[in-house]
Amino acid sequence: MILICFLLRGNSQEYFFCKSTILKIVKFFNLSVFQFDRFSHYICPMQLSVIILNYNVRFFLEQCVLSVQAALQHIDSEIIVVDNNSSDASCQMMKTRFPNIKLIENKENTGFPKGNNIGVAQAKGEYICILNPDTVVAEDTFQKILNTKNWQLNSGILGCKLIDGTGNFLPESKRGIPTPWVAFTKIFGLYKFFPKVKLFNRYYAQHLTENHSGNVEILVGAFMVMKRDLYNEVGGFDENCFMYSDDIDLSYMVLKKGKINYYFAETTVIHYKGESTVKDGMYMKRFQEAMDYFYSKHFKKSAFFNFFMKVGSYLFAFLKKNKTGVSISGIDNYILISENELLKEKLEKLLGKNVKLLSTSYKNELPSMLKRTDTNVEVIFDQNDLSFSNIISAMEEFKNEKVTFKIIPNSSDFMIGSNSSNDRGEVVMI
């Protein structure tokens, strides 16, 4: 049996064939359940651990976990939720709705790096995914990523295409190393004026469009997939950095190991972005400190460089703090995509307006309804009747400055969304 184990032991690309092979061996040798479990874990160790670090985003966390569960149905995997001492009943929700998911309750807010390191320390997967709680993954996200041929011996971190709650692409999905010059082009917006010039377009890795996969230097911490061994080899997230430059630092540490980071555009994940962090005075202070720490850690010091980066990181933090999206002030028309007539009536009473009900074959009607609109429209997706993949695809396809989106997660009593990537999201109890 030991010989069979060594002969069958393969890489992750062969994983999905492994369990079926073991079952044949079980039948042939008439093994017990205990023996099956023992040898299956030896031959095919758990493939993926998804680490979700939460802090006071109870409703976004619930939707995130629902989407991850749906995406992991056919993968030997685990979900680990680490809560950083939330005060909003996040932990109670997890215990009630997801009692079989591992929940780690920290007694204090340990920050993004340490919180994720705590989760990874208990992970069993060959691969890990660092995932923000204000995200929604598609049902095929992890299968696509784990099965991609882009995993090589020198693979580092793999990220994917992120969109905000309005369906718009988030450019930080792929970035370059923020050297002094690259940071300068970002701070003063030069990348906007010269998007095709290599000298100016490195901050957002504009050598790749949002729909083209390829090698990049920096990936965003909202969604990162990598080998667990590599994560541990580079020491995980640097705990000296409370947040904000931690994903830049981890990406850069992986590059220094001679690995290649990769932007994978063939799957899309919603990242509400503004929900995990309130942009107040503390935000600006911590962001400036984080960038200062990153530069002092990785780049040669000089008086000019130090002065430039202090001014630059302060300005960058100030601009991020005061950058708010153009939110739609009032909704004129609501469209519910659902098969549930009773839900339509319930929403009409709640919202005080008529709600147009479209069936799940909405793609025949919705385009023309949104194309001609000169009023503010909110599209509400009933996830009891729609897949997350379908919803994400629709948000990308029908994004419009006059259109906002909300999702009613499966078996939930709320709808949730965000009208800007820079503001906190909105939760409406139903």
HUURQUI-V760844 format. One record per pair of residues at least 12 apart in sequence whose ideal C-beta (glycine too) atoms are under 6 Angstrom apart, sorted by the first residue. I is the first residue (numbers start at 1). J is the second residue. Records with the same first field share a line. If there is no record, write none. Layout:
BEGIN
I=J ; J
END
This chain:
BEGIN
5=42 ; 43
8=43
9=43
15=47
18=44
22=40
45=126
46=76 ; 124 ; 125
47=75 ; 76 ; 125 ; 126
48=75 ; 77 ; 125 ; 127
49=78 ; 123 ; 125 ; 128
50=68 ; 79 ; 129 ; 131
51=80 ; 116 ; 119 ; 120 ; 130
52=81 ; 131 ; 133
53=82 ; 115 ; 116
54=81 ; 83 ; 90 ; 133
55=84 ; 86
56=86 ; 88
57=133 ; 134 ; 275
58=88 ; 89 ; 90 ; 93
59=414 ; 416 ; 427
60=133 ; 134 ; 275
61=90 ; 133
62=93
63=409 ; 416
64=133 ; 135
65=98
66=409 ; 410
67=136 ; 137 ; 388
68=137
70=139
71=137 ; 139 ; 141 ; 142
75=142
79=101
80=102 ; 119
81=94 ; 103
82=104 ; 115 ; 118 ; 119
83=105
84=106 ; 109 ; 110 ; 115
85=106 ; 108 ; 109
91=105
111=242 ; 243
112=243 ; 246
113=237 ; 238 ; 239 ; 241 ; 246
114=239
116=130 ; 237
117=236 ; 237
120=231
123=228
127=225 ; 227
128=228 ; 231
129=225
130=224
131=223
132=222 ; 276
134=272 ; 275 ; 276
135=222 ; 269 ; 271
136=270 ; 388
137=269
138=267 ; 388 ; 389 ; 392
139=387 ; 388 ; 389
141=267
144=266 ; 267
145=225
150=262
154=259 ; 260
156=254 ; 259 ; 260 ; 261
157=219 ; 224 ; 226 ; 254 ; 261
158=225 ; 262 ; 264
159=219 ; 223 ; 263
160=223 ; 264 ; 267 ; 269
161=173 ; 265 ; 268
162=269 ; 271
163=268 ; 270
164=273 ; 421
165=272 ; 417 ; 418
166=399
167=395 ; 396 ; 399
168=399
169=210
171=204
172=220
174=205 ; 216 ; 263
175=204 ; 205 ; 218
176=202 ; 203 ; 205 ; 217
177=217
182=202 ; 203
183=312
185=200 ; 203
186=203
187=312 ; 315 ; 316
191=203
211=265
212=265
213=263 ; 264 ; 265
215=260 ; 262
216=261 ; 263
218=248 ; 251
219=251 ; 261
220=247
221=247
222=271
223=269
234=253 ; 254
237=250
241=290 ; 293
242=286
244=287 ; 290
245=290 ; 291 ; 294
248=294
249=294
268=392
272=418 ; 425
273=421
274=421 ; 422 ; 423 ; 424
275=424 ; 425
279=321
283=321
284=317 ; 321
287=317
288=313 ; 314 ; 317
291=313
292=313
295=309
323=422
324=422 ; 423
325=420 ; 422
327=419 ; 420
328=376 ; 404 ; 419
331=376 ; 378
332=375 ; 376
333=375 ; 377
334=355 ; 378
335=356 ; 379
336=355 ; 357 ; 380
337=358 ; 362 ; 381
338=382 ; 385
339=385
344=357
360=385
370=398 ; 400 ; 403
373=402
376=402
377=403
378=404
379=405
380=406
381=407
382=408
383=407 ; 408 ; 409 ; 410
384=410
404=419
405=417
413=430
414=427 ; 429 ; 430
415=428
END
